[in-house]
Amino acid sequence: MAHPRLEALTHEAITRAAKHLAPGDIRKWSVVVDGREFPVKQLVREAANQLQTKDSPVTPADLTAHDAVRYLKRHGFADAVRYQE
């Protein structure tokens, strides 16, 4: 079952998180938000953890890169997701 914070994500929450986040190292999957490129897991996890909820924080173990890509596509970032070999 998906983490409640991940299920509560919105496009706005992801965009808001990207504004103040320093991009980490990109391995394979990335997403471009407002001209800045982020690792998908980093951005989705940060956006979920910034939500005002009493649920436990999302940890790296709660989320795979494919999960993160799915959440990003669900919230309108399909054209911004990139795969790097």
Order of alpha helices (4+ residues) and beta strands (2+ residues): alpha-alpha-beta-beta-alpha-alpha-beta
